[in-house]
C-alpha cells in the first residue's frame, strides 16, 4: 500500500507551487493596499497629492481578497484554530479520524464557497458597479469567495490525503 502513496506524493510540488502563488498574490495585494492607503491619507493633507475617490473601494476589495486567501494558506499550514483539549486523552487513531472528519467538513465548505460564491458573484455581483468606478463590475468584489474556495479545496484535498496516508504509513516512514 505505501507504494501508491509514493506515486501520489510526486504531485506535492504542485501543491507547493499553488501555495507559493497564493502567498505571492497575498503579498502583492498587501503592498497595493498599503500604497493606496498611504496615498489616500497623504492626499488628504498635502494639497498637490490627489486623494482618489476610488481608493476606499479598492482597499476594501484588496482586503477581502487577502482575508479569504490567507484563510486558505492557513489550511495548508494547519494553522487554523482547532479544539485539541481532549487529543491527549483519546487514542491516536480516533484523533486521526476526527482530524479527517474536520478536514472533510472544511472541504465541503470550500465546495459551497466555490459554487454558491460563483453563483452570487455572477448573479447579483455582476449586476452592479463600483460607485467611484462605474465601468468596473462589482463581480470583482465578490470573486474572492469562489477563488478562495478553489484554493481551500486544493489545500484540503492535500490535508485529507495526508490523513488517509497516516492510517497506512507509519510516522517514521513519512517524509
N, C-alpha and C positions, 0 to 999 in steps of 0.2 A: 504493500500500500504506500509506503513512503516514496516509491519511485514516481508515482503520479504527482506527488507534491513537488518533487524536484523539477518536473517538467512545467508545472504551473508557476513555480517560483521564478521562472525565467521572464515573466511579464512584470516583475517588480520594478524594473527601470521605467516602465510606462507609468506606474503609479508615482514614482519619484518625479518624473517629468511633469505630470499633472500637478503634483504638489508644488513644484518649483514655479510653474506657470501661474497658478492661483496666488502664490505668495508674491510673485513679481507684480501681478496685477494689483494686489492689495497695497503694495509699497508705492506703486505708481499713483494710485488713487489717493493715498495719503499725502504724497508730495503735491499733487494737484490741489487737494483740499487745503493744505497749508498755504500754498502760494496764492490761491484765490482769496482765502480769508485774510491773509496779510495785506493783499492789495486793496481789499474792500475796507478793512479797518483804517489803513493809512489814507485811503481816498476820502474818508470822512473828515479827516483833519488837515490834510495837505491839499491846498486849492488846485494845484496843477496835475495831480494824480486823480484819474477818474475812479468813481465808485460805481461799477456797472450794476445795472438793475437786475441782471441775471445771476449775480454772484450767490445769493442766498439759495436759490433753487438748485444751482449746480453743486454747491457744497453739500446740501442735504441729499441730493441724489448720490454723490460720491460716498457719503457716509452710509447710506443704505446698502450700497454695493459692498463696502468694507465690512459692515456688520454681519451680513449673511455669509459672505465668502470666508471671513475669518472663523465663523462657526464651523464651516466645512473643514478648514485647516485644523481646528481643534479636534475634530473627529479623527483625523488621520493620526494625530499625536496621542490620542486618548486623553486629552486634557480637559474634557468636559467634567463638570461636577457629577460625581457618582456616589451613591449610597454604598459605603463599604464597611459600615459599622459591624455587620454580622459576618463578614467574609472570613474572619479568622476562626469563627465558631462552626462554620459549615464545611462539609467535605469539599475537597478541591474540585471534584467533578460537578458538584452542584453549583459551585461558584462559576465554573466554566459554562455550564448550561445557562445560568442566569445572565451571564455576560452575552452569550449568544442570543438569548431571547431579547435582551435590551437592544442589541445591535440590529436585530430583525425588526424591532418596533421603530427604531430610528430610520431604518431603510424604508419602511412603509411611509414614514413621514416624508422622506426625500421624494418618494414617488408621488405623494399627494402634492408636494411643493411643485414638482415638475408639471403635472397635468392640470391641477387647479390653477397654479400660478400662471402657466402659459395661457390657459383659457381666459383668465382675468386680464392679463397683460394685452392679449389680442382683442379682447372684448372692450370692456369699459376703459381700459388703459389707453387703447389706441384711438378712442373717440375724442379725447381732449388734447390740449396742448399746454405747454408751459405758459404761464401768464406773461412773463417777461420775454419769452422767445416763442412767439406764436407759430413759427414754422417747424418747430420740433415737437414731435408727438410725445405724449405722456407715457407711451409704451416703454420708453427708456427708464422711466421712474419705477415701473412695476416689473421690469425684466429681471432685476436681481433675484427675485424669488425663484423662478424656474432655473436660472443659471446656477444659483447656489444649490438647488435641488439636484442638478446633474453632478456637481462636484461632491455633494454629500453622498449621492448614490455610489459614485466611483469609490470613495474612501470607505463607505460602509461595506461594499462588496469585498474589499480587501480585509476589513476587520472580521467579517463573517467567515471568510476563507481562513484567516489565521486562527479563529476559534475552532473551526472544524478540524483544521490541521493539528491543533493542540491535543485533540482527543486521540489521534493516531500516532503522532510523533512525540517521543519523549523530549523534555525541555533541553536536555544536553545535546540532542541531535539537531535541534533547530538552530539556524544561523541567521 
